[in-house]
Amino acid sequence: MERFEKATGSSGRGNQWFFPVDNTIGNRDPVLLEIKQVVQERVQKEKYVNEKVPFVWLDVLEKLQSGDKGSSITLEKVKEICKDCGLSDTAKEPLDGQVMAMLKRFNDLGQLMYHPDVKLRELVILDPASYLVAPASRIICDHEIHENEYLRKIY
């Protein structure tokens, strides 16, 4: 990690190991601009940002993320969407191989969750956070204390 050399502390300018954000001024805080710039520079250096994927994969992802499909979908439904978007068997790779490569890439990027394990491979999680938050909150939260409107609706 690099030092943040433009920091302003109680004794004036100095180096700090964190970005001191002033939450009271929101987007006007110049430190937020610095954070955005540093993040942008770091992300641009990441290998996955510059890797090419078939354009049809992006079409499939858009279809998976749009509409009211819920938080999960079957692998068979994903394959149907892939076919509808134009993926098909090729001499180089069968459709199943292309679908698995696509799901692995989107899983690695956090766009969805897919695991090829025998017990899990037939399910694709479209919204990992929503899929996991409600069940986890049942275990973690004391709902007598942390009750809220959202949880009342889903339980």
PyMOL commands that set and color helices and strands:
alter all, ss='L'
color gray80, all
select helices_A, chain A and resi 26-28+30-45+47-50+55-65+75-85+95-108+128-140+149-154
alter helices_A, ss='H'
color red, helices_A
select strands_A, chain A and resi 4-9+12-16+72-74+123-125
alter strands_A, ss='S'
color yellow, strands_A
deselect
rebuild
show_as cartoon
